[in-house]
Amino acid sequence: MTQALYRKYRPKGWDTVIGQDHVVQTLINSIKADRVGHAYLFAGPRGTGKTTVARLLAKAVNCLNEDPAQRPDNTCENCKAVNENRFMDMIEIDAASNNGVDDIRDLREKINFSPSQGKYKVYVVDEVHMLSSGAFNALLKTLEEPPPHAIFVLATTEIHKIPATVLSRCQRHEFRRVPVDEIVANLKYIVAAENLTADDEALTLIARQSAGGMRDAQSLLDQLASTGTTITLALAQTVLGTATSKTVLDIIASILNRQPARGLETIHRALDSGADPRSLARQVVEYLRGLMLIQMGNIDQVEATRDVKTQMDAHAKSFNTAEVLRMMKIFNNAATDLRGGWQPSLSIELALAEAVDAPSESSHIAAPRQAPPQPVPVSRTESQPTASSSSAVEPQKPAESPVINAGDITKAWKHLAASLPKSQANLSALLNSVRMIDVQGKSLILGLASDVLVSKIDKPDQIEIIQKLIKDNFNVELSIRCIVTNAKGKIPDNVAQDGMVAAAIQHGGEIVDAN
């Protein structure tokens, strides 16, 4: 059976560890000075070398070379045994599947036995954050005062889940994501060693797709090498699912031309052919990211074929930067939305609808306040009672000057909703459902689509939380008023909030003439 590249090229010495010099140098110094700790915690993203460095530490402390500076030398019997996975005094434990109290008690019973081959027993506990609270408690005393022949190395990708009592008993080392250029250099070395042929653009794409994880990059290269052909950028994009498909181009064209029906047909055609909606949304995000890079003058960072780059350049000129950023956020939400459930296509369908509608809507909501115009006639919805043209104009009350611009609150609204803790997730969702925001004097007006939503948000404890959010972020105190509205923007300054014109706007009416 062929050995995976990430295993075949796993570093066997300190000098071949990539991107973690700050950790490696500290450990080398401790070995030279014979000041190795009894417990270490290695934390960082997956595939950045935590387990590899733990194995190197186990080799170094058990290496038979008389010169500490040469450990591990990979020539002594103990080093060879570690490299060949037959060293009995290095015990690797997967905490994901051995996370109970009984597992830790079993470890505590065996830890007192002397090493079989080397000087130290090294326990490498991978994904240690998966241990139960009871297991952590059972480990504490042993972790604090292990036998003199035992060393613990705990590895985790989620350090925030490790109890403070455990953190305080370990030497902590943070592993970083490996820089793209260092990953590319390593991939080029492997390509040469394996007699493969690969384009530099393809290797750069692999490095970026790995998100700083060396193991992921080597696995992706392994996957592409199995095709048996030259690893080109086009091949890498196709296999890794990042190729710009005609579907993506059609979706962007439908947004540009304000043709939602065409866009939905494109999406449904792709989904009927077996495409995953979230994967499709990610491809749209990646394409939009390319447009953003082009608009910012970084076309060299775009991984795409010449033809696609030509199309991207045309689209980059057709959209302004604000529109591209807005669409990226919309489709990124669809790509990460786990709530599709019964209708998986709903998230990307909503994203398309919002993207088509977003520019005009956003400019309406965020538009700066203008000087109050004269009383205006209102075009009524069918649900509005018919009135004479004279009744469409109502006497205006002097508007009280707002203490803060409604546009400032509108721009920060999603951020305010996201800043709430998980315990207030329901209120966060309600804030995201607000359709209209306005400030009248010292009152913040929130428009929602139904009486049900108003009743859910208009509660004393929730109103107090909203007031505190506004106070903390804008240093103003506002009263909160919730109303039912179909409007997508705010009520103009000159329109009385309790009059007929305001009511018409709140029910979907639109100002069509300001003369």
C-alpha positions as CSV (number, residue, x, y, z in Angstrom):
1,M,0.0,0.0,0.0
2,T,1.3,3.4,-1.0
3,Q,2.2,5.6,2.0
4,A,0.5,9.0,2.2
5,L,2.7,12.0,1.3
6,Y,2.1,13.7,4.7
7,R,3.3,10.6,6.5
8,K,6.2,9.9,4.1
9,Y,7.5,13.5,4.4
10,R,6.8,14.0,8.1
11,P,9.8,15.9,9.7
12,K,12.2,13.6,11.4
13,G,14.4,16.4,12.8
14,W,14.1,19.8,14.3
15,D,15.5,21.5,11.2
16,T,12.8,20.2,8.9
17,V,9.8,21.5,10.9
18,I,8.2,24.3,8.9
19,G,6.7,27.5,10.2
20,Q,7.1,26.8,13.9
21,D,10.5,28.2,14.7
22,H,9.3,29.9,17.9
23,V,8.3,26.6,19.3
24,V,11.2,24.5,18.0
25,Q,13.9,26.8,19.3
26,T,12.4,26.8,22.8
27,L,12.3,23.1,22.9
28,I,15.8,22.7,21.5
29,N,17.1,25.1,24.2
30,S,15.4,23.1,27.0
31,I,16.9,19.9,25.8
32,K,20.4,21.3,25.6
33,A,20.0,22.7,29.1
34,D,18.4,19.5,30.4
35,R,15.4,21.4,31.6
36,V,12.6,19.5,29.9
37,G,9.2,20.1,31.5
38,H,6.8,17.4,32.7
39,A,3.8,18.7,30.9
40,Y,3.3,20.6,27.6
41,L,0.3,22.0,25.8
42,F,0.5,22.4,22.1
43,A,-2.3,24.5,20.7
44,G,-3.1,25.6,17.1
45,P,-4.9,24.9,13.9
46,R,-5.0,21.4,12.4
47,G,-2.1,20.2,10.3
48,T,0.4,22.7,11.7
49,G,2.8,20.2,13.3
50,K,1.6,19.6,16.9
51,T,1.8,15.8,16.9
52,T,5.0,15.9,14.8
53,V,6.7,18.1,17.3
54,A,5.5,15.9,20.1
55,R,7.1,12.9,18.4
56,L,10.3,14.8,18.0
57,L,10.3,15.8,21.6
58,A,9.8,12.1,22.6
59,K,12.7,11.1,20.3
60,A,14.9,13.9,21.7
61,V,14.4,13.1,25.4
62,N,15.1,9.4,24.7
63,C,17.9,9.8,22.2
64,L,21.1,7.9,23.2
65,N,23.4,10.5,21.6
66,E,25.8,11.9,24.3
67,D,25.6,15.4,22.9
68,P,22.3,17.0,23.8
69,A,22.7,19.4,20.9
70,Q,22.5,16.5,18.4
71,R,19.3,15.0,19.8
72,P,17.4,13.5,18.1
73,D,20.1,12.1,15.8
74,N,17.8,9.5,14.0
75,T,20.7,7.0,14.1
76,C,20.4,5.5,17.6
77,E,18.2,2.6,18.4
78,N,15.6,4.6,20.2
79,C,15.2,7.2,17.4
80,K,14.9,4.4,14.9
81,A,12.2,2.8,17.0
82,V,10.2,6.0,17.2
83,N,10.5,6.5,13.4
84,E,9.3,3.0,12.8
85,N,6.4,3.3,15.3
86,R,7.7,0.5,17.6
87,F,8.9,2.6,20.5
88,M,6.9,1.3,23.5
89,D,7.6,4.4,25.7
90,M,5.8,6.8,23.4
91,I,2.1,6.4,24.0
92,E,-0.3,8.2,21.7
93,I,-3.9,8.6,23.0
94,D,-6.8,9.9,20.9
95,A,-8.9,11.8,23.4
96,A,-11.8,11.9,21.0
97,S,-12.4,8.1,21.5
98,N,-10.8,7.7,24.9
99,N,-12.4,10.6,26.8
100,G,-14.0,9.0,29.8
101,V,-13.0,8.9,33.5
102,D,-12.2,5.2,33.2
103,D,-9.7,5.8,30.4
104,I,-7.8,8.4,32.5
105,R,-7.9,6.0,35.5
106,D,-6.4,3.3,33.4
107,L,-3.6,5.7,32.3
108,R,-2.9,6.7,35.9
109,E,-2.5,3.0,36.9
110,K,0.0,2.3,34.1
111,I,2.0,5.5,34.3
112,N,3.9,4.4,37.4
113,F,5.5,1.5,35.6
114,S,9.1,2.3,34.5
115,P,9.9,2.8,30.8
116,S,10.5,-0.3,28.8
117,Q,13.1,1.1,26.3
118,G,14.0,4.6,26.9
119,K,14.6,7.1,29.8
120,Y,11.1,8.7,29.7
121,K,7.6,7.6,29.0
122,V,6.0,10.3,26.8
123,Y,2.2,10.5,26.7
124,V,0.9,12.4,23.7
125,V,-2.8,13.1,24.2
126,D,-4.3,14.4,20.9
127,E,-7.5,16.5,20.7
128,V,-7.3,16.7,24.5
129,H,-10.3,19.2,24.6
130,M,-12.5,16.2,23.9
131,L,-12.0,14.9,27.4
132,S,-15.0,15.0,29.7
133,S,-15.0,17.3,32.7
134,G,-14.7,14.2,34.9
135,A,-11.7,12.9,32.9
136,F,-10.0,16.3,33.2
137,N,-10.5,16.2,37.0
138,A,-9.1,12.7,37.1
139,L,-6.0,13.8,35.1
140,L,-5.2,16.9,37.2
141,K,-3.2,15.4,40.0
142,T,-1.1,13.2,37.7
143,L,-0.6,16.1,35.4
144,E,0.7,18.3,38.2
145,E,3.0,15.7,39.8
146,P,3.7,12.9,37.4
147,P,6.4,10.3,38.1
148,P,9.9,11.5,37.2
149,H,10.0,9.2,34.2
150,A,6.8,10.6,32.6
151,I,6.2,13.5,30.3
152,F,2.8,14.7,29.0
153,V,2.2,16.4,25.7
154,L,-1.4,17.6,25.3
155,A,-2.4,18.7,21.8
156,T,-5.6,20.6,20.9
157,T,-7.1,22.7,18.1
158,E,-9.6,24.3,20.5
159,I,-7.7,25.7,23.5
160,H,-10.7,27.7,24.7
161,K,-12.2,24.4,25.8
162,I,-9.3,23.5,28.1
163,P,-10.0,24.1,31.8
164,A,-7.9,26.8,33.4
165,T,-6.7,24.2,36.0
166,V,-5.1,22.2,33.2
167,L,-3.6,25.2,31.5
168,S,-1.9,26.3,34.7
169,R,-0.1,23.0,35.0
170,C,1.4,23.0,31.4
171,Q,4.0,24.8,29.4
172,R,1.9,26.3,26.7
173,H,3.1,26.6,23.0
174,E,1.0,28.2,20.3
175,F,1.4,26.8,16.8
176,R,0.8,29.2,13.9
177,R,-0.6,28.7,10.4
178,V,2.2,28.0,8.0
179,P,2.8,30.9,5.5
180,V,1.8,30.3,1.9
181,D,5.3,30.7,0.5
182,E,6.7,28.1,2.9
183,I,4.0,25.6,2.0
184,V,4.7,26.2,-1.7
185,A,8.4,25.6,-1.1
186,N,7.7,22.3,0.6
187,L,5.3,21.2,-2.1
188,K,7.9,22.0,-4.8
189,Y,10.4,19.8,-2.8
190,I,7.9,16.9,-2.7
191,V,7.0,17.3,-6.4
192,A,10.7,17.0,-7.3
193,A,11.3,14.1,-5.0
194,E,8.3,12.2,-6.3
195,N,9.1,13.0,-10.0
196,L,5.8,14.8,-10.5
197,T,5.1,17.7,-12.8
198,A,3.1,20.7,-11.4
199,D,2.6,24.3,-12.4
200,D,3.6,27.0,-9.8
201,E,0.1,28.5,-10.0
202,A,-1.5,25.1,-9.1
203,L,0.8,24.7,-6.1
204,T,0.0,28.3,-4.9
205,L,-3.7,27.4,-5.2
206,I,-3.2,24.2,-3.1
207,A,-1.3,26.2,-0.5
208,R,-4.1,28.8,-0.2
209,Q,-6.8,26.2,-0.1
210,S,-5.0,24.5,2.8
211,A,-5.5,27.6,5.0
212,G,-2.1,27.4,6.6
213,G,-2.2,23.6,7.3
214,M,0.9,21.8,6.0
215,R,-0.8,18.4,6.3
216,D,-3.8,19.5,4.4
217,A,-1.6,20.9,1.6
218,Q,0.3,17.7,1.3
219,S,-2.9,15.7,1.2
220,L,-4.3,17.9,-1.5
221,L,-1.1,17.4,-3.6
222,D,-1.4,13.6,-3.0
223,Q,-5.0,13.7,-4.3
224,L,-4.0,15.6,-7.4
225,A,-0.9,13.4,-8.0
226,S,-3.2,10.4,-8.2
227,T,-4.7,11.7,-11.4
228,G,-1.4,10.7,-13.1
229,T,-1.3,13.9,-15.2
230,T,0.5,17.2,-15.0
231,I,-0.9,19.2,-12.1
232,T,-2.1,22.3,-13.8
233,L,-4.1,25.2,-12.4
234,A,-7.2,24.1,-14.3
235,L,-6.9,20.6,-13.0
236,A,-6.4,21.8,-9.4
237,Q,-9.5,24.0,-9.7
238,T,-11.6,21.2,-11.0
239,V,-10.5,18.6,-8.5
240,L,-10.6,21.0,-5.5
241,G,-14.0,22.4,-6.6
242,T,-12.8,26.0,-7.1
243,A,-13.1,26.2,-10.8
244,T,-15.2,29.1,-12.0
245,S,-18.1,27.3,-13.7
246,K,-20.6,28.7,-16.2
247,T,-23.2,28.4,-13.5
248,V,-21.3,31.0,-11.4
249,L,-20.9,33.3,-14.4
250,D,-24.6,33.1,-15.1
251,I,-25.5,33.9,-11.5
252,I,-23.3,37.0,-11.6
253,A,-24.8,38.0,-14.9
254,S,-28.3,37.6,-13.6
255,I,-27.5,39.9,-10.7
256,L,-25.8,42.5,-12.9
257,N,-28.8,42.6,-15.3
258,R,-31.4,42.4,-12.5
259,Q,-32.8,39.2,-13.7
260,P,-33.7,37.1,-10.6
261,A,-35.8,34.6,-12.7
262,R,-32.8,33.8,-14.8
263,G,-30.6,33.4,-11.7
264,L,-33.0,31.1,-10.0
265,E,-33.3,28.9,-13.2
266,T,-29.5,28.7,-13.2
267,I,-29.3,27.7,-9.6
268,H,-32.1,25.0,-9.9
269,R,-30.5,23.6,-13.0
270,A,-27.2,23.2,-11.1
271,L,-28.9,21.7,-8.1
272,D,-30.9,19.3,-10.2
273,S,-27.5,18.1,-11.7
274,G,-26.3,17.2,-8.2
275,A,-24.5,20.4,-7.1
276,D,-24.4,21.2,-3.4
277,P,-26.1,24.6,-2.6
278,R,-23.5,25.6,0.0
279,S,-20.6,24.6,-2.3
280,L,-22.2,26.6,-5.1
281,A,-22.5,29.6,-2.8
282,R,-18.8,29.2,-1.8
283,Q,-17.9,29.3,-5.5
284,V,-19.8,32.5,-6.0
285,V,-18.0,34.0,-3.0
286,E,-14.6,33.0,-4.4
287,Y,-15.5,34.6,-7.8
288,L,-16.6,37.8,-6.0
289,R,-13.4,37.8,-4.0
290,G,-11.6,37.7,-7.3
291,L,-13.6,40.8,-8.5
292,M,-12.6,42.6,-5.2
293,L,-8.9,41.8,-5.7
294,I,-9.0,43.1,-9.3
295,Q,-10.8,46.3,-8.1
296,M,-8.1,46.8,-5.5
297,G,-5.3,46.3,-8.1
298,N,-4.3,42.8,-7.0
299,I,-5.1,40.8,-10.1
300,D,-1.9,38.7,-9.7
301,Q,-3.5,37.1,-6.6
302,V,-6.4,35.8,-8.6
303,E,-6.1,32.1,-9.4
304,A,-8.0,31.7,-12.7
305,T,-7.5,30.9,-16.3
306,R,-6.9,33.7,-18.8
307,D,-10.4,33.5,-20.2
308,V,-12.0,33.6,-16.8
309,K,-9.7,36.6,-15.8
310,T,-11.0,38.4,-18.8
311,Q,-14.6,37.9,-17.8
312,M,-13.7,38.8,-14.2
313,D,-12.1,42.0,-15.3
314,A,-15.3,43.0,-17.2
315,H,-17.5,42.2,-14.2
316,A,-15.1,44.1,-11.9
317,K,-15.7,47.2,-14.0
318,S,-19.5,46.7,-14.0
319,F,-19.9,46.5,-10.2
320,N,-18.6,49.1,-7.8
321,T,-16.6,47.9,-4.8
322,A,-19.4,48.4,-2.3
323,E,-21.7,46.2,-4.3
324,V,-19.1,43.4,-4.6
325,L,-18.5,43.5,-0.8
326,R,-22.2,43.4,-0.1
327,M,-22.7,40.4,-2.4
328,M,-19.7,38.6,-0.8
329,K,-21.3,38.9,2.6
330,I,-24.7,37.8,1.3
331,F,-23.4,34.6,-0.4
332,N,-20.9,33.9,2.4
333,N,-23.9,33.8,4.8
334,A,-25.6,31.3,2.5
335,A,-22.4,29.2,2.3
336,T,-22.2,28.9,6.1
337,D,-25.9,28.6,6.7
338,L,-26.7,25.3,8.4
339,R,-30.4,26.0,8.8
340,G,-31.5,24.9,5.3
341,G,-32.8,21.5,6.6
342,W,-36.0,20.7,4.8
343,Q,-35.2,23.0,1.9
344,P,-31.4,23.1,1.3
345,S,-31.7,25.4,-1.7
346,L,-33.5,28.1,0.3
347,S,-30.3,29.9,1.6
348,I,-28.8,30.4,-1.9
349,E,-32.2,31.4,-3.4
350,L,-32.6,34.1,-0.7
351,A,-29.0,35.2,-1.3
352,L,-29.7,35.7,-5.0
353,A,-32.9,37.6,-4.3
354,E,-31.2,39.8,-1.7
355,A,-28.2,40.4,-4.0
356,V,-30.4,41.5,-6.9
357,D,-32.4,43.8,-4.6
358,A,-29.5,44.9,-2.3
359,P,-28.0,47.9,-4.0
360,S,-31.1,50.1,-4.3
361,E,-32.4,49.0,-0.9
362,S,-29.1,49.7,0.8
363,S,-28.7,53.1,-0.8
364,H,-32.2,54.0,0.4
365,I,-31.6,52.9,4.0
366,A,-28.2,54.3,4.4
367,A,-28.8,57.6,2.5
368,P,-28.0,60.7,4.5
369,R,-30.8,62.8,5.7
370,Q,-31.9,65.5,3.2
371,A,-33.4,68.9,4.0
372,P,-37.1,68.4,4.7
373,P,-39.1,68.5,1.4
374,Q,-42.6,69.9,1.0
375,P,-45.6,67.7,1.8
376,V,-45.8,64.8,-0.7
377,P,-48.6,62.7,-2.3
378,V,-48.3,59.0,-1.6
379,S,-49.0,56.1,-3.9
380,R,-51.1,53.7,-2.0
381,T,-51.1,49.9,-1.9
382,E,-54.3,48.1,-2.7
383,S,-55.0,47.7,1.1
384,Q,-55.0,51.5,1.5
385,P,-58.4,53.2,1.6
386,T,-59.1,55.4,-1.4
387,A,-58.8,59.1,-0.7
388,S,-59.0,62.3,-2.6
389,S,-55.8,63.9,-3.8
390,S,-56.2,66.7,-1.3
391,S,-56.3,64.2,1.6
392,A,-53.0,62.7,0.5
393,V,-51.3,65.9,1.9
394,E,-51.5,66.3,5.6
395,P,-50.4,69.3,7.8
396,Q,-46.8,68.7,9.0
397,K,-45.8,68.9,12.6
398,P,-42.4,70.5,13.3
399,A,-40.0,67.6,13.4
400,E,-37.9,67.2,16.5
401,S,-34.2,67.2,15.7
402,P,-32.8,63.6,16.0
403,V,-30.0,63.1,18.5
404,I,-28.2,60.7,16.1
405,N,-28.2,60.0,12.4
406,A,-30.4,56.9,11.7
407,G,-27.9,55.9,8.9
408,D,-25.2,55.4,11.5
409,I,-27.4,53.0,13.5
410,T,-28.5,51.2,10.3
411,K,-24.9,50.6,9.2
412,A,-24.0,49.1,12.6
413,W,-27.2,47.2,13.1
414,K,-26.0,43.7,12.0
415,H,-22.9,44.2,14.1
416,L,-25.0,45.1,17.2
417,A,-27.2,42.0,16.7
418,A,-24.1,39.8,16.3
419,S,-22.5,41.2,19.5
420,L,-25.2,39.7,21.7
421,P,-24.1,36.6,23.7
422,K,-25.4,33.1,22.8
423,S,-27.9,33.3,25.7
424,Q,-29.7,36.1,23.8
425,A,-29.7,34.4,20.4
426,N,-33.5,34.9,20.1
427,L,-33.2,38.6,20.5
428,S,-30.3,38.7,18.0
429,A,-32.5,37.0,15.4
430,L,-35.3,39.4,16.1
431,L,-32.9,42.4,15.6
432,N,-31.9,40.9,12.2
433,S,-35.6,40.8,11.2
434,V,-35.9,44.6,11.6
435,R,-36.9,46.1,8.2
436,M,-36.9,49.8,9.0
437,I,-34.8,52.0,11.3
438,D,-35.4,55.6,12.0
439,V,-34.6,58.2,14.7
440,Q,-37.1,60.8,15.7
441,G,-35.9,63.1,18.4
442,K,-34.8,60.8,21.2
443,S,-36.8,57.8,19.9
444,L,-35.5,54.9,17.9
445,I,-38.2,53.6,15.6
446,L,-37.9,49.9,14.7
447,G,-40.2,48.6,11.9
448,L,-41.0,44.9,11.8
449,A,-43.1,42.9,9.3
450,S,-45.9,41.7,11.6
451,D,-47.6,42.1,14.9
452,V,-46.2,38.8,16.0
453,L,-42.6,40.1,15.6
454,V,-43.5,43.3,17.4
455,S,-44.9,41.4,20.3
456,K,-41.8,39.2,20.6
457,I,-39.3,42.1,20.6
458,D,-41.4,44.7,22.5
459,K,-40.7,43.4,26.0
460,P,-39.2,45.4,28.9
461,D,-36.1,43.2,29.4
462,Q,-35.4,43.2,25.6
463,I,-36.0,46.9,25.1
464,E,-33.6,47.5,28.0
465,I,-30.9,45.4,26.2
466,I,-31.4,47.3,23.0
467,Q,-31.1,50.6,24.8
468,K,-27.9,49.5,26.4
469,L,-26.5,48.4,23.0
470,I,-27.2,51.9,21.6
471,K,-25.8,53.6,24.7
472,D,-22.6,51.5,24.7
473,N,-22.0,52.0,21.0
474,F,-23.2,55.5,20.3
475,N,-23.2,57.1,23.7
476,V,-26.8,58.3,23.4
477,E,-29.9,57.3,25.3
478,L,-32.9,56.6,23.2
479,S,-36.4,55.3,23.9
480,I,-37.5,52.4,21.7
481,R,-40.7,52.2,19.7
482,C,-41.6,49.1,17.6
483,I,-44.1,49.3,14.8
484,V,-45.5,47.1,12.1
485,T,-44.2,48.1,8.7
486,N,-43.7,46.9,5.1
487,A,-41.2,49.6,4.4
488,K,-37.6,48.9,3.5
489,G,-36.3,52.3,4.6
490,K,-36.9,55.0,7.1
491,I,-39.7,57.5,7.2
492,P,-38.6,61.0,5.8
493,D,-37.9,63.7,8.4
494,N,-40.7,65.9,7.3
495,V,-43.4,63.2,7.7
496,A,-45.3,63.1,11.0
497,Q,-44.8,59.6,12.5
498,D,-48.4,59.2,13.6
499,G,-50.0,60.7,10.4
500,M,-51.5,59.2,7.2
501,V,-48.4,59.5,5.1
502,A,-46.3,57.6,7.7
503,A,-49.0,54.9,7.9
504,A,-48.9,54.6,4.1
505,I,-45.1,54.2,4.0
506,Q,-45.2,51.7,6.9
507,H,-47.7,49.6,4.9
508,G,-45.6,49.6,1.7
509,G,-46.5,52.9,0.2
510,E,-43.9,54.9,-1.7
511,I,-43.3,58.6,-2.1
512,V,-43.5,59.3,-5.8
513,D,-43.5,63.1,-6.0
514,A,-42.0,65.7,-3.8
515,N,-43.5,68.7,-5.5
